[in-house]
């Protein structure tokens, strides 16, 4: 939706959190449906989204 590639998202996550993230790892987690909530929070944060519960 933001026009980012997995590559650019991985770079943003690695830069912000100091932990190496690869485009393939993001793709694998999303494809398998095995992404952790903390990863979702971090992705939302680097994309300037806020997750709210209603």
Backbone as JSON, one array per atom type, in Angstrom:
{
  "sequence": "XXXXXXXXXXXXXXXXXXXXXXXXXXXXXXXXXXXXXXXXXXXXXXXXXXXXXX",
  "N": [[0.81, -1.18, 0.0], [1.99, 1.2, 0.65], [3.82, 1.36, -1.3], [6.27, 0.19, -0.9], [8.99, -2.08, -1.2], [9.78, -5.47, -0.22], [12.45, -5.46, 0.25], [13.11, -2.73, 0.84], [11.55, -2.39, 3.11], [12.72, -4.26, 4.82], [15.25, -3.08, 5.11], [14.56, -0.71, 6.46], [13.55, -1.77, 8.88], [15.82, -3.1, 9.87], [17.58, -0.95, 10.21], [16.19, 0.63, 12.12], [15.8, -1.1, 14.35], [18.17, -2.44, 14.72], [18.59, -5.1, 14.31], [19.28, -7.67, 12.12], [17.25, -7.98, 9.34], [15.82, -9.74, 6.71], [14.58, -9.47, 3.34], [13.54, -11.87, 2.45], [12.92, -13.21, 4.83], [10.79, -11.7, 5.81], [8.92, -12.09, 3.76], [8.6, -14.89, 3.93], [7.45, -15.22, 6.51], [5.02, -13.84, 6.2], [3.86, -15.28, 4.08], [3.56, -17.85, 5.18], [1.94, -17.27, 7.27], [2.91, -16.99, 9.78], [3.77, -14.85, 11.24], [4.9, -12.93, 13.97], [3.29, -11.09, 16.6], [4.82, -8.95, 17.61], [6.47, -8.43, 15.46], [4.61, -7.48, 13.62], [3.82, -5.14, 14.93], [6.24, -3.71, 14.82], [6.62, -3.46, 12.04], [4.37, -1.93, 11.4], [5.04, 0.36, 12.81], [7.39, 1.36, 11.49], [6.21, 2.0, 9.12], [4.65, 4.09, 9.74], [2.11, 3.58, 10.8], [-0.55, 3.08, 13.11], [-1.61, 0.71, 15.37], [-4.7, -0.05, 16.62], [-6.97, -1.21, 19.06], [-10.34, -1.97, 19.11]],
  "CA": [[0.0, 0.0, 0.0], [2.89, 2.35, 0.71], [4.74, 1.3, -2.42], [7.56, -0.33, -0.47], [9.33, -3.47, -1.49], [10.26, -6.19, 0.96], [13.84, -5.02, 0.44], [13.16, -1.44, 1.54], [10.99, -2.6, 4.44], [13.76, -4.95, 5.59], [16.28, -2.1, 5.43], [14.02, 0.18, 7.49], [13.48, -2.52, 10.13], [17.19, -3.34, 10.32], [18.12, 0.33, 10.67], [15.5, 1.1, 13.33], [15.89, -2.01, 15.49], [19.53, -2.96, 14.86], [18.59, -6.55, 14.15], [19.24, -7.95, 10.7], [16.0, -8.49, 8.78], [15.96, -9.92, 5.27], [13.33, -9.46, 2.6], [13.03, -13.24, 2.39], [12.31, -13.58, 6.11], [9.48, -11.05, 5.86], [8.06, -12.8, 2.81], [8.29, -16.22, 4.46], [6.52, -15.09, 7.64], [3.71, -13.45, 5.68], [3.34, -16.38, 3.26], [3.18, -18.96, 6.05], [1.01, -16.82, 8.3], [3.56, -17.25, 11.06], [4.37, -13.61, 11.72], [4.63, -12.66, 15.38], [2.66, -9.8, 16.86], [5.86, -7.93, 17.76], [6.91, -8.09, 14.1], [3.55, -6.66, 13.05], [3.95, -3.83, 15.58], [7.43, -3.05, 14.29], [6.35, -3.1, 10.65], [3.43, -0.81, 11.45], [5.76, 1.54, 13.3], [8.25, 1.93, 10.45], [5.33, 2.49, 8.05], [3.85, 5.17, 10.34], [0.75, 3.15, 11.11], [-0.8, 2.82, 14.52], [-2.57, -0.37, 15.56], [-5.59, 0.21, 17.75], [-7.97, -2.24, 19.34], [-11.64, -1.36, 19.45]],
  "C": [[0.87, 1.26, 0.0], [3.89, 2.35, -0.45], [6.13, 0.83, -2.04], [7.75, -1.76, -0.94], [9.7, -4.15, -0.19], [11.68, -5.73, 1.29], [13.9, -3.72, 1.23], [12.57, -1.56, 2.94], [12.03, -3.27, 5.34], [14.86, -3.98, 6.0], [15.81, -1.16, 6.53], [13.98, -0.51, 8.86], [14.88, -2.75, 10.72], [17.79, -2.06, 10.89], [17.5, 0.76, 12.01], [15.78, 0.22, 14.54], [17.26, -2.66, 15.66], [19.64, -4.46, 14.77], [18.42, -6.83, 12.66], [17.92, -8.6, 10.28], [16.2, -8.61, 7.28], [14.59, -9.86, 4.6], [12.69, -10.86, 2.57], [12.36, -13.65, 3.7], [10.93, -12.95, 6.27], [8.49, -11.79, 4.97], [7.65, -14.16, 3.36], [7.27, -16.16, 5.59], [5.11, -14.75, 7.16], [3.07, -14.59, 4.89], [2.83, -17.54, 4.11], [2.12, -18.58, 7.07], [1.58, -17.03, 9.69], [4.23, -16.01, 11.64], [3.96, -13.35, 13.17], [4.04, -11.27, 15.53], [3.69, -8.68, 16.98], [6.39, -7.5, 16.4], [5.88, -7.2, 13.41], [3.62, -5.25, 13.62], [5.12, -3.06, 14.99], [7.23, -2.61, 12.84], [5.41, -1.89, 10.61], [4.15, 0.47, 11.85], [6.63, 2.17, 12.22], [7.44, 2.46, 9.26], [4.44, 3.65, 8.52], [2.37, 4.83, 10.47], [0.64, 2.95, 12.61], [-1.87, 1.73, 14.6], [-3.4, -0.05, 16.79], [-6.6, -0.93, 17.86], [-9.26, -1.54, 19.71], [-12.57, -2.37, 20.04]]
}
